[in-house]
Amino acid sequence: MTDLSVVPKRPAGPQGTSPRRPARARGLISRFGGWESSLLLLFVVELVYFSVSSPDFFNGGSGLLSLSQQFVTTGIVALGLAPVVLSGGIDLSVGSTASLSGVVMAALWKGGTNIWLAALGGLLAALLVGLANGLLVVRGRLEPLIGTLAVGFIATSISTGVAGNSPPYGFPTSFTTLGTGTIGQVPFQLIIFAVLAVMVLLLMTRTEFGRSITMIGHSASAARYSGIKVNTQLVRAYMFSSLMAGVAGLILGAFYSAVRADLGDSLLLPALTMIVLGGVDIFGGRGRTIGVVVAVFALGYLTQGLLISGYSQLTSNMVISVVMLAAIAVKMFAGSAEGSPAERLRNRLRKVHGTPANPAAPGKVPN
């Protein structure tokens, strides 16, 4: 096993660890206060542009609040998916999980169950999907891409069978308020997102789970030698991702007062884009949840601004794809100046613990 504490430094130059162009890219980002600050600046510019070009976009602030209902459910999915990506994994089943949660809730309600108990049933179904994902990845040794894709297909099949030819609709007003209600001019959806965002921020920055997930993304081997229960934390991450997708599915059901087996099909691509745009490394180990929160609004209002400006949904989806690819390219371009993954791990652990990191020697890796 490679001793990260003795990884030799490569010489500077075209093949070295500090090529000029990536260093300049990192310097440009740092000049604006970091990735999140740069993203926030772009977000403000975006708001100013659309407010000037489309008067209905801002509309005294009420337009912004109303438009948030069109994308905060995707933001909730992104908040749940971010820990999985930070761990170095991926969850392609979030859209199917959202659909399953809504369909199970509706089927239970149609069968006579109280709407709130039915909602709990929908969340339980989502948790089971997450458990299946986690076990396939850590016990079945399947690549997350394959395992979660397969589980997503199964969840979609179950949703289609449960929903039938005439899916339930017309939920009680007490429930649909979650999707359409407001406090003053502030939508309930936005309030729910804000509460969940604070909870996820605290979870990822103030708990053992958050620290463990980031460490696993850097190196699962080093995390194991540090005493982290890698398999347990990964299963928890996938269950958390599915739970948040389930919440999004319930809110979508409340917003439309109806559910279908394809309710969450459009959630995956924009959620992944929000995560990458927020600064989370697609290969895991680096990124902060606060960046994802900023990216939710930056990408959400960009999409809605394009639609209000007269562009089609197809064009909007194309822009989302381009933004994701551009964010990945910039992160990789700037991050390449930090050297190989082994060097980044070594430097990260030295920064955190003040000691060399050697995953091959458990005693040298602080707990």
Secondary structure as GFF3:
##gff-version 3
##sequence-region A 1 367
A	DSSP	three_ten_helix	4	6	.	.	.	ID=ss1
A	DSSP	alpha_helix	20	31	.	.	.	ID=ss2
A	DSSP	alpha_helix	35	53	.	.	.	ID=ss3
A	DSSP	alpha_helix	55	58	.	.	.	ID=ss4
A	DSSP	three_ten_helix	59	61	.	.	.	ID=ss5
A	DSSP	alpha_helix	62	67	.	.	.	ID=ss6
A	DSSP	three_ten_helix	68	70	.	.	.	ID=ss7
A	DSSP	alpha_helix	72	86	.	.	.	ID=ss8
A	DSSP	alpha_helix	94	110	.	.	.	ID=ss9
A	DSSP	alpha_helix	115	138	.	.	.	ID=ss10
A	DSSP	alpha_helix	144	163	.	.	.	ID=ss11
A	DSSP	alpha_helix	173	180	.	.	.	ID=ss12
A	DSSP	beta_strand	182	183	.	.	.	ID=ss13
A	DSSP	beta_strand	186	187	.	.	.	ID=ss14
A	DSSP	alpha_helix	188	206	.	.	.	ID=ss15
A	DSSP	alpha_helix	208	218	.	.	.	ID=ss16
A	DSSP	alpha_helix	220	225	.	.	.	ID=ss17
A	DSSP	alpha_helix	230	256	.	.	.	ID=ss18
A	DSSP	alpha_helix	268	277	.	.	.	ID=ss19
A	DSSP	alpha_helix	289	308	.	.	.	ID=ss20
A	DSSP	alpha_helix	313	335	.	.	.	ID=ss21
A	DSSP	three_ten_helix	336	338	.	.	.	ID=ss22
A	DSSP	alpha_helix	341	353	.	.	.	ID=ss23
A	DSSP	three_ten_helix	362	364	.	.	.	ID=ss24
###
